[in-house]
Amino acid sequence: MKPTRNKIFCYGSRRHKMLFETQLKANNFIRFNGEDILEENGKAPVRSYFCEMCGGYHVTSNPSTEVGERLNQRDHQLIETLSANRKGMNGVKDLNSSLSYDKEMEQVKVLSNSLYQRLEKIRMMLFFGQLESAEDLLDICHLDIEEIISYKLFGNGKLVTLRGKINKLFKLLELVKSVFNLSEEEQADYLSMNDLGEEADVLKTILSNVLALRKIEALLSENEFSLADNIVEGVPEKVGECRKLMATVQGDGKKKAIAKYHVWLNEQERQLKQLQPDQKTPKTQPVNQGKTIEVKKTPKKFFDKQEYKSTILSLIERLENMQKSFDEGDYDACETMLEISYFMLDELQVNDSNTAIIKNQLDRWAERILGG
């Protein structure tokens, strides 16, 4: 039976949560209500934990004990800090827990720098659909803010700025959730809309990124099954489509988001090279009584020498420009040229010594730019 009267506002998580007196009661709640909650909400509590702020046990759908430990540490430290401040207001000084002004200032600087870095990480997570991780980090950011405030050494202007950044990301998180809850048709309609404003453009970029990464994941998984059965039909086309999709991904953190797919693609192309010689049809094959029959050859694709020469020269030029951009520190330009070069090479559909050399050079650049 679901409890109805044990919901309280948890200061640590900054939301209403159920409070249980013992861990046994919290675990029993998960045991007897988990399936019903999963049906209603799409996710269900999976573990219980003790909350120092509330003095009891909560349940959570986040399986990460690492995030839980981090939150518990923040709660404990915040309680100690607030307790020390309260003692100070009453004229009671606790010399063992007090820090020098310089040390407190240093701690505040460390906390604020850490908070700024965390906010950047959260934004990158949102751009690539990592919503649960982003939400967990945002909860920690609120605790960071409370801890910074407790020192009373930080200017109000900076605090307002930090709170504004956190609230803006919370708002973006809720908007992303609402877009992800749309049907596939509604999402497609949303992506086709124009002139919806800056906020909508950001949402469109996030949705486009997530759909592209999901498609890449699906195509590469299909290739894995085919290659495992020594089937190459359709694999090169899917590899080419993946490279095109990767070129559409945008935003800070793109390099990290698609790095694993470059490695995956290179491995599948290596397997293709090993399997394709075994797939060639012999010109003739033996039949009974020592006779042979000729096997019909597949018509060759029309080969445009001028187009071939122009593409090869263009690819060589891009490799040279890639080196120049890399030396100048313009890694985004390098990445863009790399994606375009892979696309041009795939479209050429020629396998000879020239394309093999260029492919080798592009793979090296991929490791250098995306793997570093």
C-alpha contacts under 8 A as a table, 3 or more apart, distances in Angstrom:
res1	aa1	res2	aa2	distance
1	M	32	F	7.65
1	M	33	N	7.49
2	K	29	F	7.37
2	K	33	N	7.02
3	P	6	N	6.47
4	T	7	K	7.10
6	N	18	M	5.41
6	N	19	L	5.54
6	N	20	F	7.30
7	K	16	H	6.28
7	K	17	K	5.33
7	K	18	M	4.21
7	K	19	L	6.09
8	I	16	H	5.32
8	I	17	K	5.59
8	I	18	M	6.23
8	I	19	L	6.78
9	F	14	R	6.94
9	F	15	R	5.56
9	F	16	H	4.14
9	F	17	K	6.16
10	C	13	S	5.65
10	C	14	R	5.59
10	C	15	R	5.65
10	C	16	H	5.78
10	C	17	K	6.18
10	C	53	M	7.21
10	C	54	C	6.45
11	Y	14	R	4.87
11	Y	15	R	7.18
11	Y	53	M	6.66
11	Y	54	C	7.73
12	G	51	C	7.97
12	G	53	M	6.20
12	G	71	L	7.67
12	G	75	D	6.30
12	G	143	L	6.95
13	S	139	D	6.13
14	R	139	D	7.65
17	K	58	H	6.74
18	M	58	H	5.92
18	M	59	V	7.36
19	L	54	C	7.77
19	L	56	G	6.04
19	L	57	Y	5.62
19	L	58	H	5.35
20	F	23	Q	7.07
20	F	25	K	6.24
20	F	26	A	5.72
20	F	56	G	5.77
20	F	57	Y	4.96
20	F	58	H	6.40
21	E	25	K	7.09
21	E	56	G	5.41
21	E	57	Y	6.39
22	T	25	K	5.43
22	T	26	A	6.59
22	T	56	G	6.89
22	T	57	Y	6.40
23	Q	26	A	4.97
23	Q	27	N	6.05
23	Q	48	S	6.82
23	Q	49	Y	7.47
23	Q	50	F	7.74
23	Q	57	Y	6.04
24	L	27	N	5.14
24	L	28	N	6.07
25	K	28	N	5.07
25	K	29	F	6.20
26	A	29	F	5.15
26	A	30	I	6.56
26	A	48	S	6.11
26	A	57	Y	6.58
26	A	58	H	6.80
26	A	59	V	6.51
27	N	30	I	5.12
27	N	31	R	6.17
27	N	47	R	7.18
27	N	48	S	6.35
28	N	31	R	4.87
28	N	32	F	6.08
29	F	32	F	5.46
29	F	33	N	5.76
29	F	34	G	7.51
30	I	33	N	5.46
30	I	34	G	4.98
30	I	45	P	6.11
30	I	46	V	6.68
30	I	47	R	7.44
30	I	59	V	7.63
31	R	34	G	5.92
32	F	35	E	7.66
33	N	36	D	5.48
33	N	37	I	6.23
34	G	37	I	5.29
34	G	38	L	6.11
34	G	44	A	5.51
34	G	45	P	6.34
34	G	46	V	7.72
35	E	38	L	5.04
35	E	39	E	6.32
35	E	44	A	7.24
36	D	39	E	5.21
36	D	40	E	6.38
37	I	40	E	5.10
37	I	41	N	5.86
37	I	42	G	7.50
37	I	43	K	6.95
37	I	44	A	5.49
38	L	41	N	5.40
38	L	42	G	4.85
38	L	43	K	4.67
38	L	44	A	4.73
39	E	42	G	5.82
39	E	43	K	7.72
41	N	44	A	7.28
43	K	61	S	6.73
44	A	60	T	7.78
44	A	61	S	5.38
45	P	48	S	7.96
45	P	59	V	5.85
45	P	60	T	4.71
45	P	61	S	3.87
45	P	62	N	7.35
46	V	59	V	7.32
46	V	60	T	6.19
46	V	61	S	5.13
46	V	62	N	6.97
46	V	63	P	6.31
47	R	59	V	5.77
47	R	60	T	5.82
47	R	61	S	6.92
47	R	62	N	7.68
47	R	63	P	6.68
48	S	57	Y	6.54
48	S	58	H	5.65
48	S	59	V	4.27
48	S	60	T	6.31
49	Y	57	Y	5.45
49	Y	58	H	5.64
49	Y	59	V	6.37
49	Y	60	T	7.93
49	Y	68	G	7.70
50	F	55	G	7.36
50	F	56	G	5.69
50	F	57	Y	4.40
50	F	58	H	6.46
51	C	54	C	5.55
51	C	55	G	5.78
51	C	56	G	5.66
51	C	57	Y	5.81
51	C	58	H	6.81
51	C	72	N	6.83
51	C	75	D	7.91
52	E	55	G	5.00
52	E	56	G	7.11
52	E	72	N	7.06
52	E	75	D	6.42
52	E	76	H	6.55
53	M	75	D	6.29
53	M	76	H	7.80
53	M	79	I	7.40
54	C	57	Y	7.97
60	T	63	P	7.62
64	S	67	V	5.65
64	S	68	G	6.65
65	T	68	G	4.81
65	T	69	E	6.05
66	E	69	E	5.16
66	E	70	R	6.29
67	V	70	R	5.05
67	V	71	L	6.24
67	V	136	D	7.21
68	G	71	L	5.14
68	G	72	N	6.16
69	E	72	N	5.03
69	E	73	Q	6.14
70	R	73	Q	5.20
70	R	74	R	6.29
70	R	140	I	7.89
71	L	74	R	5.07
71	L	75	D	6.14
71	L	140	I	6.52
71	L	143	L	7.96
72	N	75	D	5.04
72	N	76	H	6.10
73	Q	76	H	5.13
73	Q	77	Q	6.12
74	R	77	Q	5.18
74	R	78	L	5.97
74	R	140	I	7.97
74	R	143	L	6.53
74	R	144	D	7.72
75	D	78	L	5.09
75	D	79	I	6.11
75	D	143	L	7.59
76	H	79	I	5.22
76	H	80	E	6.29
77	Q	80	E	5.14
77	Q	81	T	6.12
78	L	81	T	5.06
78	L	82	L	6.07
78	L	146	E	7.56
78	L	147	E	5.93
78	L	150	S	7.90
79	I	82	L	5.22
79	I	83	S	5.96
80	E	83	S	5.05
80	E	84	A	6.09
81	T	84	A	5.10
81	T	85	N	6.22
81	T	147	E	7.84
81	T	150	S	6.78
82	L	85	N	5.07
82	L	86	R	6.16
82	L	150	S	6.71
83	S	86	R	5.11
83	S	87	K	6.30
84	A	87	K	5.14
84	A	88	G	6.25
84	A	94	D	7.17
84	A	97	S	7.36
84	A	98	S	7.75
85	N	88	G	4.98
85	N	89	M	6.31
85	N	150	S	7.84
86	R	89	M	5.13
86	R	90	N	6.50
87	K	90	N	5.14
87	K	91	G	6.39
87	K	92	V	5.01
87	K	93	K	6.53
87	K	94	D	7.69
88	G	91	G	5.05
88	G	92	V	5.23
88	G	93	K	5.62
88	G	94	D	7.92
89	M	92	V	7.36
94	D	97	S	5.81
94	D	98	S	6.35
95	L	98	S	5.32
99	L	103	K	6.20
99	L	104	E	6.18
100	S	103	K	5.26
100	S	104	E	6.21
101	Y	104	E	5.11
101	Y	105	M	6.15
102	D	105	M	5.11
102	D	106	E	6.19
103	K	106	E	5.02
103	K	107	Q	6.12
104	E	107	Q	5.00
104	E	108	V	6.17
104	E	151	Y	7.19
105	M	108	V	5.11
105	M	109	K	6.26
105	M	153	L	6.99
106	E	109	K	5.12
106	E	110	V	6.24
107	Q	110	V	5.10
107	Q	111	L	6.15
108	V	111	L	5.05
108	V	112	S	6.06
108	V	148	I	6.01
108	V	151	Y	7.48
108	V	153	L	7.67
108	V	154	F	7.60
109	K	112	S	5.18
109	K	113	N	6.04
110	V	113	N	5.26
110	V	114	S	6.03
111	L	114	S	5.08
111	L	115	L	6.04
111	L	144	D	6.84
111	L	148	I	7.06
112	S	115	L	4.93
112	S	116	Y	6.26
112	S	144	D	7.94
112	S	148	I	7.51
113	N	116	Y	5.19
113	N	117	Q	6.33
114	S	117	Q	5.18
114	S	118	R	6.11
115	L	118	R	5.00
115	L	119	L	6.19
115	L	141	C	6.36
115	L	144	D	6.91
116	Y	119	L	5.17
116	Y	120	E	6.48
116	Y	162	L	7.96
117	Q	120	E	5.18
117	Q	121	K	6.33
118	R	121	K	4.99
118	R	122	I	6.16
118	R	137	L	7.28
118	R	141	C	7.56
119	L	122	I	5.04
119	L	123	R	6.31
119	L	138	L	7.80
119	L	141	C	7.82
119	L	165	K	7.68
119	L	166	I	7.25
120	E	123	R	5.20
120	E	124	M	6.44
121	K	124	M	5.16
121	K	125	M	6.23
122	I	125	M	4.97
122	I	126	L	6.25
122	I	134	A	5.06
122	I	137	L	6.89
122	I	138	L	7.41
122	I	169	L	7.86
123	R	126	L	5.16
123	R	127	F	6.33
123	R	134	A	7.81
123	R	169	L	7.12
124	M	127	F	5.08
124	M	128	F	6.62
124	M	251	G	7.64
124	M	252	D	6.12
124	M	253	G	5.72
125	M	128	F	5.40
125	M	129	G	6.21
125	M	130	Q	4.93
125	M	131	L	6.88
125	M	133	S	7.43
125	M	134	A	5.94
126	L	129	G	5.11
126	L	130	Q	5.72
126	L	131	L	6.00
126	L	134	A	6.59
126	L	173	L	6.95
126	L	176	V	7.80
126	L	206	I	7.21
127	F	130	Q	7.84
127	F	205	T	7.50
127	F	206	I	4.79
127	F	209	N	7.14
127	F	210	V	7.86
127	F	251	G	6.84
127	F	252	D	7.99
128	F	206	I	6.31
128	F	209	N	6.13
128	F	210	V	5.62
128	F	257	A	7.35
129	G	206	I	7.13
129	G	207	L	7.97
129	G	210	V	5.81
130	Q	133	S	5.78
130	Q	134	A	6.24
131	L	134	A	5.04
131	L	135	E	6.10
131	L	173	L	7.12
131	L	177	K	7.91
132	E	135	E	5.11
132	E	136	D	6.27
133	S	136	D	5.14
133	S	137	L	6.32
134	A	137	L	5.22
134	A	138	L	6.18
135	E	138	L	5.05
135	E	139	D	6.40
135	E	170	F	7.90
135	E	173	L	7.63
136	D	139	D	5.25
136	D	140	I	6.61
137	L	140	I	5.01
137	L	141	C	6.22
138	L	141	C	4.88
138	L	142	H	6.51
138	L	166	I	7.06
138	L	170	F	7.43
139	D	142	H	5.34
139	D	143	L	6.74
140	I	143	L	5.10
140	I	144	D	6.25
141	C	144	D	4.90
141	C	145	I	6.27
141	C	166	I	7.35
142	H	145	I	5.14
142	H	146	E	6.40
142	H	166	I	7.79
143	L	146	E	5.10
143	L	147	E	6.20
144	D	147	E	5.12
144	D	148	I	6.18
145	I	148	I	5.10
145	I	149	I	6.19
145	I	159	L	7.71
145	I	162	L	7.87
145	I	163	R	7.60
146	E	149	I	5.10
146	E	150	S	6.26
147	E	150	S	5.11
147	E	151	Y	6.97
148	I	151	Y	5.64
148	I	152	K	7.29
148	I	153	L	7.88
148	I	154	F	7.09
149	I	152	K	5.39
149	I	153	L	7.54
149	I	154	F	6.95
151	Y	154	F	7.49
154	F	158	K	7.09
154	F	159	L	7.05
155	G	158	K	5.52
155	G	159	L	6.48
156	N	159	L	5.04
156	N	160	V	6.10
157	G	160	V	5.19
157	G	161	T	6.29
158	K	161	T	5.01
158	K	162	L	6.18
159	L	162	L	5.08
159	L	163	R	6.04
160	V	163	R	5.14
160	V	164	G	5.96
161	T	164	G	5.04
161	T	165	K	6.28
162	L	165	K	5.16
162	L	166	I	6.34
163	R	166	I	5.13
163	R	167	N	6.08
164	G	167	N	5.15
164	G	168	K	5.99
165	K	168	K	5.09
165	K	169	L	6.29
166	I	169	L	5.21
166	I	170	F	6.24
167	N	170	F	4.96
167	N	171	K	6.18
168	K	171	K	5.12
168	K	172	L	6.23
169	L	172	L	4.90
169	L	173	L	6.02
170	F	173	L	5.01
170	F	174	E	6.37
171	K	174	E	5.24
171	K	175	L	6.29
172	L	175	L	5.04
172	L	176	V	6.08
173	L	176	V	5.15
173	L	177	K	6.25
174	E	177	K	5.09
174	E	178	S	6.30
175	L	178	S	5.09
175	L	179	V	6.34
175	L	203	L	7.64
176	V	179	V	5.15
176	V	180	F	6.15
176	V	203	L	6.49
176	V	206	I	7.78
176	V	207	L	7.92
177	K	180	F	5.10
177	K	181	N	6.25
178	S	181	N	5.18
178	S	182	L	6.90
179	V	182	L	5.45
179	V	187	Q	7.11
179	V	203	L	7.80
179	V	207	L	7.65
180	F	183	S	7.98
180	F	187	Q	7.79
180	F	207	L	7.55
182	L	185	E	7.97
182	L	186	E	5.72
182	L	187	Q	5.96
183	S	186	E	5.13
183	S	187	Q	6.12
184	E	187	Q	5.07
184	E	188	A	6.18
185	E	188	A	5.10
185	E	189	D	6.26
186	E	189	D	5.03
186	E	190	Y	6.12
187	Q	190	Y	5.00
187	Q	191	L	6.28
187	Q	207	L	7.98
188	A	191	L	5.20
188	A	192	S	6.41
189	D	192	S	5.16
189	D	193	M	6.58
190	Y	193	M	5.43
190	Y	204	K	7.40
191	L	204	K	5.80
191	L	207	L	7.90
191	L	208	S	7.47
193	M	196	L	7.15
196	L	199	E	7.81
196	L	200	A	5.56
196	L	201	D	6.86
197	G	200	A	5.44
197	G	201	D	6.24
198	E	201	D	5.03
198	E	202	V	6.38
199	E	202	V	5.25
199	E	203	L	6.46
200	A	203	L	4.97
200	A	204	K	6.10
201	D	204	K	5.00
201	D	205	T	6.21
202	V	205	T	5.11
202	V	206	I	6.28
203	L	206	I	5.09
203	L	207	L	6.10
204	K	207	L	5.13
204	K	208	S	5.95
205	T	208	S	5.08
205	T	209	N	6.06
205	T	250	Q	6.94
205	T	251	G	7.98
206	I	209	N	5.11
206	I	210	V	6.23
207	L	210	V	5.25
207	L	211	L	6.14
208	S	211	L	5.28
208	S	212	A	6.07
208	S	249	V	7.49
209	N	212	A	5.17
209	N	213	L	6.18
209	N	248	T	7.53
209	N	249	V	5.21
209	N	250	Q	6.77
210	V	213	L	5.17
210	V	214	R	6.11
211	L	214	R	5.13
211	L	215	K	6.15
212	A	215	K	5.13
212	A	216	I	6.16
212	A	245	L	5.81
212	A	246	M	7.26
212	A	248	T	7.64
212	A	249	V	7.12
213	L	216	I	5.02
213	L	217	E	6.09
213	L	245	L	7.78
213	L	246	M	7.64
214	R	217	E	5.10
214	R	218	A	6.21
215	K	218	A	5.07
215	K	219	L	6.15
215	K	242	C	7.94
216	I	219	L	5.21
216	I	220	L	6.10
216	I	242	C	5.34
216	I	245	L	7.02
216	I	246	M	7.78
216	I	261	Y	7.91
217	E	220	L	5.35
217	E	221	S	6.09
218	A	221	S	5.12
218	A	222	E	6.25
219	L	222	E	5.12
219	L	223	N	6.29
219	L	238	K	6.11
219	L	239	V	7.82
219	L	242	C	7.23
220	L	223	N	4.97
220	L	224	E	6.23
220	L	238	K	7.46
220	L	239	V	7.46
220	L	242	C	7.83
220	L	264	W	7.70
220	L	265	L	7.60
221	S	224	E	5.02
221	S	225	F	6.66
222	E	225	F	5.38
222	E	226	S	6.45
223	N	226	S	5.01
223	N	227	L	5.99
223	N	235	V	5.68
223	N	238	K	7.50
223	N	268	Q	7.71
224	E	227	L	5.27
224	E	228	A	6.03
224	E	268	Q	7.74
225	F	228	A	5.15
225	F	229	D	6.56
226	S	229	D	5.31
226	S	230	N	6.36
226	S	231	I	4.92
226	S	232	V	6.62
226	S	235	V	7.51
227	L	230	N	4.75
227	L	231	I	5.30
227	L	232	V	6.37
227	L	268	Q	7.88
227	L	271	Q	7.34
227	L	272	L	7.70
228	A	231	I	7.46
230	N	275	L	6.65
232	V	235	V	5.38
232	V	236	P	7.47
232	V	272	L	6.71
232	V	275	L	7.22
232	V	276	Q	7.00
233	E	236	P	7.59
234	G	237	E	5.42
234	G	238	K	6.39
235	V	238	K	5.19
235	V	239	V	6.20
236	P	239	V	5.01
236	P	240	G	6.24
236	P	269	E	7.90
236	P	272	L	8.00
237	E	240	G	5.13
237	E	241	E	6.24
238	K	241	E	4.96
238	K	242	C	6.13
239	V	242	C	5.13
239	V	243	R	6.46
239	V	265	L	6.66
239	V	269	E	7.97
240	G	243	R	5.22
240	G	244	K	6.43
240	G	343	F	7.05
240	G	346	D	6.18
241	E	244	K	5.11
241	E	245	L	6.22
242	C	245	L	5.04
242	C	246	M	6.11
243	R	246	M	5.09
243	R	247	A	6.41
243	R	339	E	6.95
243	R	342	Y	7.10
243	R	343	F	6.67
244	K	247	A	5.25
244	K	248	T	6.87
244	K	339	E	7.62
244	K	343	F	6.49
245	L	248	T	5.28
245	L	249	V	7.00
246	M	249	V	5.49
246	M	258	I	6.88
246	M	339	E	7.62
247	A	336	T	7.27
247	A	339	E	5.65
247	A	340	I	7.49
249	V	254	K	6.62
250	Q	254	K	6.08
251	G	254	K	5.77
252	D	255	K	7.87
253	G	256	K	5.42
253	G	257	A	6.14
254	K	257	A	4.96
254	K	258	I	6.20
255	K	258	I	5.72
255	K	259	A	5.91
255	K	370	L	5.81
256	K	259	A	5.24
256	K	260	K	7.77
256	K	370	L	7.19
257	A	260	K	7.31
258	I	261	Y	5.27
258	I	262	H	6.61
259	A	262	H	5.32
259	A	263	V	6.69
259	A	370	L	5.49
259	A	371	G	6.42
260	K	263	V	5.19
260	K	264	W	6.20
261	Y	264	W	4.83
261	Y	265	L	5.95
262	H	265	L	5.12
262	H	266	N	6.11
262	H	366	A	7.34
263	V	266	N	5.22
263	V	267	E	6.26
264	W	267	E	5.21
264	W	268	Q	6.31
265	L	268	Q	5.08
265	L	269	E	6.15
266	N	269	E	5.11
266	N	270	R	6.19
266	N	363	D	7.61
267	E	270	R	5.04
267	E	271	Q	6.35
268	Q	271	Q	5.05
268	Q	272	L	6.15
269	E	272	L	4.89
269	E	273	K	6.35
270	R	273	K	5.31
270	R	274	Q	6.63
271	Q	274	Q	5.15
271	Q	275	L	6.25
272	L	275	L	5.10
272	L	276	Q	5.81
273	K	276	Q	5.54
273	K	277	P	7.27
274	Q	277	P	6.71
274	Q	278	D	7.83
275	L	278	D	5.53
275	L	279	Q	6.71
276	Q	279	Q	5.04
276	Q	280	K	6.84
277	P	280	K	5.65
282	P	285	Q	6.77
282	P	295	V	7.52
283	K	294	E	6.52
283	K	295	V	5.77
283	K	296	K	7.79
283	K	297	K	7.57
284	T	292	T	6.73
284	T	293	I	6.11
284	T	294	E	4.84
284	T	295	V	5.57
285	Q	292	T	6.01
285	Q	293	I	6.29
285	Q	294	E	7.00
285	Q	295	V	7.37
286	P	290	G	6.99
286	P	291	K	6.48
286	P	292	T	4.80
286	P	293	I	6.94
287	V	290	G	6.32
287	V	291	K	5.53
287	V	292	T	5.41
287	V	293	I	7.13
288	N	291	K	6.16
303	F	308	Y	7.91
304	D	307	E	5.35
304	D	308	Y	6.16
305	K	308	Y	4.95
305	K	309	K	6.10
306	Q	309	K	5.21
306	Q	310	S	6.12
307	E	310	S	5.13
307	E	311	T	6.06
308	Y	311	T	5.26
308	Y	312	I	6.19
308	Y	348	L	7.07
309	K	312	I	5.25
309	K	313	L	6.22
310	S	313	L	5.28
310	S	314	S	6.11
311	T	314	S	5.00
311	T	315	L	6.10
311	T	344	M	7.37
311	T	348	L	7.62
312	I	315	L	5.12
312	I	316	I	6.25
312	I	354	N	7.70
312	I	355	T	7.64
313	L	316	I	5.12
313	L	317	E	6.21
314	S	317	E	5.06
314	S	318	R	6.22
315	L	318	R	5.01
315	L	319	L	6.26
315	L	341	S	6.23
315	L	344	M	7.85
315	L	358	I	7.54
316	I	319	L	5.11
316	I	320	E	6.43
316	I	358	I	7.55
317	E	320	E	5.13
317	E	321	N	6.23
318	R	321	N	4.96
318	R	322	M	5.91
318	R	337	M	6.65
318	R	341	S	7.29
319	L	322	M	4.98
319	L	323	Q	6.49
319	L	361	Q	7.98
319	L	362	L	7.85
320	E	323	Q	5.28
320	E	324	K	6.57
321	N	324	K	4.98
321	N	325	S	6.15
322	M	325	S	5.18
322	M	326	F	6.05
322	M	333	A	7.57
322	M	334	C	5.16
322	M	337	M	6.76
322	M	338	L	7.75
323	Q	326	F	5.05
323	Q	327	D	6.17
323	Q	334	C	7.89
324	K	327	D	5.18
324	K	328	E	6.32
325	S	328	E	5.04
325	S	329	G	6.21
325	S	330	D	5.08
325	S	331	Y	6.80
325	S	333	A	6.56
325	S	334	C	6.10
326	F	329	G	5.04
326	F	330	D	5.70
326	F	331	Y	5.86
326	F	334	C	6.38
327	D	330	D	7.67
330	D	333	A	5.61
330	D	334	C	6.65
331	Y	334	C	4.90
331	Y	335	E	6.17
331	Y	369	I	7.24
332	D	335	E	5.08
332	D	336	T	6.24
333	A	336	T	5.11
333	A	337	M	6.15
334	C	337	M	5.23
334	C	338	L	6.07
334	C	369	I	7.58
335	E	338	L	5.04
335	E	339	E	6.34
335	E	369	I	7.02
335	E	370	L	7.92
336	T	339	E	5.29
336	T	340	I	6.33
337	M	340	I	5.15
337	M	341	S	5.99
338	L	341	S	5.12
338	L	342	Y	6.28
338	L	362	L	6.82
338	L	365	W	7.55
338	L	366	A	7.28
339	E	342	Y	5.28
339	E	343	F	6.31
340	I	343	F	5.03
340	I	344	M	6.19
341	S	344	M	5.08
341	S	345	L	6.14
341	S	362	L	7.73
342	Y	345	L	5.14
342	Y	346	D	6.19
342	Y	359	K	7.87
342	Y	362	L	7.38
343	F	346	D	5.19
343	F	347	E	6.20
344	M	347	E	5.13
344	M	348	L	6.26
345	L	348	L	5.23
345	L	349	Q	7.01
345	L	355	T	7.38
345	L	359	K	7.72
346	D	349	Q	5.67
350	V	355	T	7.00
351	N	355	T	5.98
351	N	356	A	6.77
352	D	355	T	5.51
352	D	356	A	6.06
353	S	356	A	5.02
353	S	357	I	6.20
354	N	357	I	5.31
354	N	358	I	6.38
355	T	358	I	5.06
355	T	359	K	5.90
356	A	359	K	5.06
356	A	360	N	6.11
357	I	360	N	5.10
357	I	361	Q	6.29
358	I	361	Q	5.02
358	I	362	L	6.17
359	K	362	L	5.08
359	K	363	D	6.17
360	N	363	D	5.17
360	N	364	R	6.32
361	Q	364	R	5.13
361	Q	365	W	6.30
362	L	365	W	5.00
362	L	366	A	6.11
363	D	366	A	4.95
363	D	367	E	6.35
364	R	367	E	5.21
364	R	368	R	6.17
365	W	368	R	4.88
365	W	369	I	5.88
366	A	369	I	5.32
366	A	370	L	5.42
366	A	371	G	6.96
367	E	370	L	5.53
367	E	371	G	4.70
367	E	372	G	7.00
368	R	371	G	5.73
368	R	372	G	5.71
369	I	372	G	5.81
